[in-house]
Amino acid sequence: MASALANDGPPKYERASPPSAISEVEPRIRALLTAYPRMPATVLAERVGWTGSISWFRERVRAIRPEYLPADPVDRLEHPPGRAMQCDLWFPAPKIPVGFGQEAMLPVLVMVAAFSRFIAAVMLPSRQTMDLVAGMWQLLSQNFTAAPHELWWDNEAGIGRRGRLTEPVTALMGTLGSRLVQLKPYDPESKGMVERANRYLETSFLSGRSFASPADFNDQLAQWLPVANARRVRVLDGRPIDFLDADRAQMLPLPPVAPTVETVTSVRLGRDYYVRVAGNDYSVDPTAIGQLVEVHTTLTAVTVRRAGRLLAAHDRCWATRQTLTDPTHVATASALRHQFQTGSPPAPGDQLVRDLADYDRAFGVDFTTAAVTSDGEVA
């Protein structure tokens, strides 16, 4: 009783843990981590002669490695209104039907205003440069109706690499008057707002939904985003939609002339009157065979023109290895092919008939004969 009263707490049975195999080699592990903090667990196991379970060894190394890694602190950034907007590509896990029995995992461009935390997003057909440029302009012009002073991106190949932006992105920034900031590789904390928005989309929007097409995905996303932007954010102590006006007031106005956000290529139309865009073939009016035509590609359409004349207009196909044909182009090609095979019909009134006597006179020959009577006299 006296011993129990002397203790600070109730009696508790304590058993000394027996030494384990990992405890015996842990001093050698720590010595190696002191010299080589990032040495892989498999190499550590080989160096210390570990013969037990590798998963148990990895778990122990994972627990003690942070003690030897160099400190890499991050700061909490303050974003004034209108200054920055964070951008990223989110790839939803379920594949989306894109037609012709195909499914694809398509990128979703997510943009978050750093001050108001306002989210805008749209699914794109690809992560190519012009699709990214078109997606950025669509969200800026329709959702934000203004442009921030800075757009923050990671090292996405379609944006630029090694500190050098692609030409279309440079042209877009010049038109907007904004600056694009590419963050350091492997530094997701620098754009943590858009990373959290991606996780929010993954858990709150994607769960329990199915999509019939990319257009259906964008329609459902457009209906859900106002709900997301009306939620209460702890750090704001308010809703993003309520802070958007103050954010937009400090942004740059949109340019009076829209930037170029479509891909334009020139190609000479061959006998096979199709042009190829992103792995798909689109028919063109065959009357332009042999001529240079301009192929205009946007997020939703593919058009072909020649000197301002529209030669083809197709909805952009998000599948691959498909042939898109306009029936009028097939009919025109059939008529041109028949005309080529039969030859051009003679024009009426243009048939020249020469008198055969002209050849006789040209060669000085006279084949005219007089009739002879029975008595030998010429009649």
C-alpha positions as CSV (number, residue, x, y, z in Angstrom):
1,M,0.0,0.0,0.0
2,A,2.8,2.4,0.8
3,S,4.4,1.6,-2.5
4,A,1.2,2.3,-4.4
5,L,0.7,5.6,-2.6
6,A,4.2,6.7,-3.4
7,N,3.7,6.2,-7.2
8,D,2.2,9.0,-9.4
9,G,-0.2,6.7,-11.2
10,P,-2.0,3.4,-10.8
11,P,0.1,0.2,-10.9
12,K,0.9,-1.0,-14.4
13,Y,2.6,-4.1,-15.5
14,E,5.6,-3.3,-17.7
15,R,7.6,-5.9,-19.5
16,A,11.0,-5.1,-21.0
17,S,11.0,-5.6,-24.7
18,P,13.4,-8.3,-25.8
19,P,16.2,-7.4,-28.2
20,S,15.2,-7.9,-31.9
21,A,17.2,-8.6,-35.0
22,I,16.7,-5.1,-36.3
23,S,18.0,-3.6,-33.0
24,E,21.3,-5.4,-33.5
25,V,21.9,-3.8,-36.9
26,E,20.3,-0.4,-36.2
27,P,23.6,1.2,-35.1
28,R,25.2,0.3,-38.4
29,I,22.1,1.5,-40.3
30,R,22.4,4.9,-38.5
31,A,26.1,5.1,-39.3
32,L,25.4,4.6,-43.0
33,L,22.5,7.1,-42.9
34,T,24.8,9.6,-41.3
35,A,27.1,9.5,-44.3
36,Y,24.5,8.7,-47.0
37,P,21.1,10.0,-45.9
38,R,19.3,8.9,-49.2
39,M,20.8,5.4,-49.5
40,P,18.0,3.1,-50.6
41,A,16.7,0.6,-48.0
42,T,17.7,-2.4,-50.3
43,V,21.3,-1.2,-50.4
44,L,21.3,-0.6,-46.6
45,A,20.0,-4.2,-46.1
46,E,22.8,-5.5,-48.3
47,R,25.5,-3.4,-46.5
48,V,24.5,-4.5,-43.0
49,G,23.9,-8.1,-44.0
50,W,20.2,-8.2,-43.3
51,T,18.6,-11.6,-44.0
52,G,15.1,-11.0,-42.5
53,S,11.9,-9.5,-43.9
54,I,12.7,-6.7,-46.3
55,S,9.3,-5.0,-45.6
56,W,10.1,-4.9,-41.8
57,F,13.5,-3.5,-42.6
58,R,12.0,-0.8,-44.9
59,E,9.5,0.2,-42.3
60,R,12.3,0.7,-39.7
61,V,14.5,2.7,-42.2
62,R,11.5,4.8,-43.1
63,A,11.0,5.7,-39.4
64,I,14.6,6.8,-38.7
65,R,15.7,8.3,-42.1
66,P,14.1,11.7,-41.4
67,E,16.5,12.2,-38.5
68,Y,19.4,12.3,-41.0
69,L,17.9,14.1,-44.0
70,P,18.9,17.8,-44.4
71,A,16.2,20.3,-43.3
72,D,14.2,21.8,-46.2
73,P,11.8,24.3,-44.6
74,V,9.0,25.8,-46.6
75,D,7.5,29.2,-46.0
76,R,3.8,30.2,-46.0
77,L,3.4,32.6,-48.8
78,E,1.1,35.7,-48.7
79,H,-0.7,36.3,-52.0
80,P,-2.1,39.8,-52.5
81,P,-5.2,40.2,-54.6
82,G,-4.8,39.7,-58.4
83,R,-1.1,38.7,-58.2
84,A,-0.9,35.0,-58.9
85,M,-2.9,32.1,-60.2
86,Q,-1.7,28.5,-59.8
87,C,-2.2,26.0,-62.7
88,D,-1.9,22.3,-63.0
89,L,-3.1,19.2,-64.9
90,W,-5.3,16.7,-63.1
91,F,-5.8,13.3,-64.6
92,P,-9.1,11.7,-63.4
93,A,-8.7,8.0,-62.7
94,P,-11.7,6.6,-64.6
95,K,-11.2,6.6,-68.4
96,I,-13.7,8.7,-70.3
97,P,-15.5,7.3,-73.4
98,V,-14.3,9.3,-76.4
99,G,-16.3,7.6,-79.1
100,F,-15.7,4.7,-81.6
101,G,-15.6,2.3,-78.7
102,Q,-12.5,4.0,-77.2
103,E,-11.7,5.3,-73.7
104,A,-9.0,7.6,-72.6
105,M,-7.5,9.2,-69.5
106,L,-7.7,12.9,-70.4
107,P,-6.1,15.9,-68.7
108,V,-8.2,18.4,-66.8
109,L,-6.7,21.9,-66.6
110,V,-7.2,23.3,-63.1
111,M,-6.6,27.0,-62.3
112,V,-6.9,28.4,-58.8
113,A,-6.7,32.1,-57.9
114,A,-4.2,32.4,-55.1
115,F,-5.9,35.1,-53.1
116,S,-9.6,34.1,-53.4
117,R,-9.0,30.3,-53.8
118,F,-11.6,30.4,-56.7
119,I,-11.4,27.2,-58.7
120,A,-11.9,26.9,-62.5
121,A,-11.3,23.7,-64.5
122,V,-12.0,22.2,-67.9
123,M,-11.1,18.9,-69.6
124,L,-8.8,19.1,-72.6
125,P,-8.3,16.7,-75.5
126,S,-4.5,16.5,-74.9
127,R,-1.6,18.1,-73.1
128,Q,-0.2,19.6,-76.2
129,T,0.9,23.2,-76.1
130,M,-1.9,24.7,-78.2
131,D,-4.6,22.8,-76.2
132,L,-3.1,24.1,-73.0
133,V,-3.0,27.7,-74.4
134,A,-6.6,27.4,-75.5
135,G,-7.7,26.0,-72.2
136,M,-6.0,28.8,-70.2
137,W,-7.6,31.4,-72.4
138,Q,-11.0,29.8,-72.1
139,L,-10.9,29.7,-68.3
140,L,-9.5,33.3,-68.0
141,S,-12.0,34.7,-70.4
142,Q,-15.1,32.8,-69.2
143,N,-14.6,32.1,-65.5
144,F,-12.3,34.9,-64.2
145,T,-12.9,37.5,-67.0
146,A,-9.5,38.9,-66.1
147,A,-5.8,37.9,-66.1
148,P,-3.5,37.7,-63.1
149,H,-0.1,39.3,-63.0
150,E,1.5,35.9,-62.7
151,L,0.6,32.3,-63.8
152,W,2.4,29.6,-61.9
153,W,3.1,26.3,-63.6
154,D,5.3,23.3,-62.9
155,N,7.7,22.0,-65.6
156,E,5.0,20.8,-67.9
157,A,6.5,20.0,-71.3
158,G,3.7,21.8,-73.2
159,I,4.5,25.0,-71.2
160,G,8.3,24.9,-71.4
161,R,11.4,23.2,-70.2
162,R,14.7,24.3,-68.7
163,G,13.6,27.9,-68.2
164,R,12.5,28.4,-71.8
165,L,8.8,28.7,-72.6
166,T,7.2,27.5,-75.8
167,E,6.5,30.1,-78.5
168,P,2.6,29.9,-78.2
169,V,2.8,30.3,-74.4
170,T,5.2,33.3,-74.8
171,A,2.8,34.8,-77.3
172,L,-0.2,34.3,-74.9
173,M,1.7,35.9,-72.0
174,G,2.6,38.9,-74.3
175,T,-1.0,39.4,-75.3
176,L,-2.2,39.1,-71.7
177,G,0.6,41.2,-70.2
178,S,1.2,38.6,-67.6
179,R,4.3,36.7,-66.5
180,L,4.5,32.9,-66.4
181,V,6.5,31.5,-63.5
182,Q,7.8,27.9,-63.8
183,L,8.5,26.4,-60.4
184,K,11.4,24.2,-59.5
185,P,11.1,20.5,-60.3
186,Y,9.8,18.2,-57.5
187,D,8.5,21.1,-55.5
188,P,4.7,20.6,-55.3
189,E,4.4,22.7,-52.1
190,S,5.0,25.9,-54.1
191,K,1.6,25.4,-55.8
192,G,-0.1,23.7,-52.9
193,M,-3.4,25.5,-53.5
194,V,-3.9,23.8,-56.9
195,E,-2.6,20.5,-55.5
196,R,-5.3,20.7,-52.8
197,A,-7.9,21.6,-55.4
198,N,-6.9,18.5,-57.4
199,R,-7.5,16.3,-54.3
200,Y,-10.7,18.1,-53.6
201,L,-11.9,17.4,-57.2
202,E,-10.8,13.7,-56.8
203,T,-12.7,13.2,-53.6
204,S,-15.7,15.5,-53.8
205,F,-16.5,15.7,-57.5
206,L,-15.3,12.5,-59.0
207,S,-16.7,10.1,-56.4
208,G,-19.9,8.3,-57.5
209,R,-20.1,9.9,-60.9
210,S,-20.0,8.4,-64.4
211,F,-19.5,10.2,-67.7
212,A,-20.7,9.4,-71.2
213,S,-18.2,11.7,-73.0
214,P,-15.8,14.5,-72.4
215,A,-18.6,17.0,-73.1
216,D,-20.7,15.3,-70.4
217,F,-17.7,15.5,-68.0
218,N,-17.3,19.3,-68.7
219,D,-21.1,19.8,-68.3
220,Q,-21.1,18.1,-64.9
221,L,-18.0,19.9,-63.8
222,A,-19.5,23.3,-64.8
223,Q,-22.6,22.5,-62.7
224,W,-20.5,21.4,-59.7
225,L,-17.9,24.2,-59.6
226,P,-20.3,26.9,-58.4
227,V,-21.1,24.7,-55.4
228,A,-17.3,24.2,-54.7
229,N,-16.6,27.9,-54.9
230,A,-19.5,28.6,-52.5
231,R,-18.1,26.4,-49.7
232,R,-16.5,28.0,-46.7
233,V,-12.7,28.0,-46.6
234,R,-11.0,28.1,-43.2
235,V,-8.0,30.2,-44.2
236,L,-10.3,32.8,-45.8
237,D,-13.0,32.6,-43.1
238,G,-15.4,32.9,-46.0
239,R,-16.3,31.7,-49.4
240,P,-14.1,32.0,-52.6
241,I,-17.0,33.5,-54.6
242,D,-17.2,36.3,-52.0
243,F,-13.5,37.1,-52.5
244,L,-13.4,36.9,-56.3
245,D,-14.5,40.5,-56.9
246,A,-11.7,41.9,-54.8
247,D,-9.3,39.5,-56.5
248,R,-10.5,40.4,-60.0
249,A,-10.3,44.1,-59.3
250,Q,-6.5,43.9,-59.0
251,M,-6.1,41.7,-62.0
252,L,-5.2,42.8,-65.5
253,P,-8.1,43.4,-68.0
254,L,-8.4,41.0,-70.8
255,P,-6.9,42.2,-74.1
256,P,-9.4,43.8,-76.6
257,V,-8.2,41.3,-79.3
258,A,-8.3,37.7,-78.4
259,P,-5.0,35.9,-78.6
260,T,-4.3,33.1,-81.1
261,V,-5.4,29.9,-79.4
262,E,-5.9,27.6,-82.4
263,T,-3.4,25.6,-84.3
264,V,-3.0,26.6,-88.0
265,T,-1.0,24.5,-90.4
266,S,-0.6,24.6,-94.1
267,V,-0.7,21.4,-96.2
268,R,-1.0,20.7,-99.9
269,L,-4.2,18.6,-100.4
270,G,-3.4,15.3,-102.2
271,R,-5.5,13.0,-104.3
272,D,-6.5,11.4,-101.0
273,Y,-8.6,14.5,-100.0
274,Y,-8.0,14.1,-96.2
275,V,-5.9,16.0,-93.7
276,R,-4.5,14.5,-90.5
277,V,-5.0,16.1,-87.1
278,A,-3.9,14.5,-83.8
279,G,-4.0,11.0,-85.4
280,N,-7.4,11.3,-87.1
281,D,-8.1,12.0,-90.8
282,Y,-10.7,14.6,-91.8
283,S,-12.2,14.9,-95.3
284,V,-11.8,18.1,-97.3
285,D,-13.6,19.4,-100.4
286,P,-11.8,17.6,-103.3
287,T,-12.0,20.6,-105.6
288,A,-9.0,21.9,-103.7
289,I,-6.8,18.9,-104.6
290,G,-3.3,20.1,-105.4
291,Q,-3.7,23.4,-103.6
292,L,-2.3,24.7,-100.3
293,V,-5.0,24.7,-97.6
294,E,-5.0,25.9,-94.0
295,V,-6.1,23.5,-91.3
296,H,-7.5,25.3,-88.2
297,T,-7.7,23.2,-85.0
298,T,-9.5,24.3,-81.8
299,L,-10.6,22.4,-78.7
300,T,-13.9,21.5,-80.3
301,A,-13.6,21.8,-84.1
302,V,-11.4,21.2,-87.2
303,T,-11.9,23.5,-90.2
304,V,-10.1,23.7,-93.5
305,R,-9.9,26.9,-95.6
306,R,-8.4,28.1,-98.8
307,A,-8.1,31.9,-99.4
308,G,-11.0,32.5,-97.0
309,R,-13.2,29.8,-98.5
310,L,-14.5,27.1,-96.1
311,L,-13.6,23.7,-97.5
312,A,-14.4,21.5,-94.5
313,A,-15.9,21.8,-91.0
314,H,-15.8,18.9,-88.5
315,D,-16.3,18.4,-84.8
316,R,-12.9,17.5,-83.3
317,C,-12.6,13.8,-82.6
318,W,-11.0,13.0,-79.2
319,A,-10.5,9.3,-80.2
320,T,-7.5,8.2,-82.3
321,R,-7.0,6.4,-85.6
322,Q,-10.4,7.4,-87.0
323,T,-11.5,8.7,-90.4
324,L,-14.1,11.5,-90.4
325,T,-15.9,11.9,-93.7
326,D,-18.4,14.4,-95.0
327,P,-20.8,12.7,-97.5
328,T,-20.8,15.8,-99.7
329,H,-17.1,15.5,-100.1
330,V,-17.5,11.9,-101.3
331,A,-20.2,12.9,-103.8
332,T,-18.0,15.7,-105.2
333,A,-15.0,13.3,-105.5
334,S,-17.1,10.8,-107.3
335,A,-18.3,13.4,-109.8
336,L,-14.7,14.7,-110.4
337,R,-13.4,11.1,-110.8
338,H,-16.1,10.3,-113.4
339,Q,-15.3,13.5,-115.3
340,F,-11.6,12.7,-115.3
341,Q,-12.1,9.1,-116.6
342,T,-14.6,10.0,-119.4
343,G,-12.8,13.1,-120.6
344,S,-14.1,16.6,-121.0
345,P,-17.3,16.7,-123.2
346,P,-16.9,18.8,-126.4
347,A,-18.4,22.2,-126.1
348,P,-21.5,22.7,-128.4
349,G,-20.7,24.7,-131.6
350,D,-17.0,24.1,-131.3
351,Q,-16.7,21.0,-133.5
352,L,-14.4,21.9,-136.5
353,V,-15.1,19.9,-139.8
354,R,-12.5,20.4,-142.6
355,D,-13.3,19.9,-146.2
356,L,-11.2,17.0,-147.6
357,A,-10.7,18.8,-150.9
358,D,-8.4,21.2,-148.9
359,Y,-5.8,18.4,-148.6
360,D,-6.0,17.8,-152.4
361,R,-5.4,21.4,-153.2
362,A,-2.6,21.6,-150.7
363,F,-0.7,18.7,-152.4
364,G,-1.7,19.7,-156.0
365,V,-3.7,16.6,-156.7
366,D,-6.9,16.5,-158.7
367,F,-8.9,13.3,-158.4
368,T,-11.9,14.6,-160.4
369,T,-12.7,12.4,-163.5
370,A,-15.1,13.0,-166.4
371,A,-17.7,10.5,-167.5
372,V,-16.9,8.6,-170.7
373,T,-19.7,7.5,-173.2
374,S,-19.8,4.2,-175.1
375,D,-18.4,5.7,-178.2
376,G,-15.3,7.0,-176.5
377,E,-16.4,10.6,-176.4
378,V,-16.3,12.7,-173.3
379,A,-19.7,13.7,-172.2
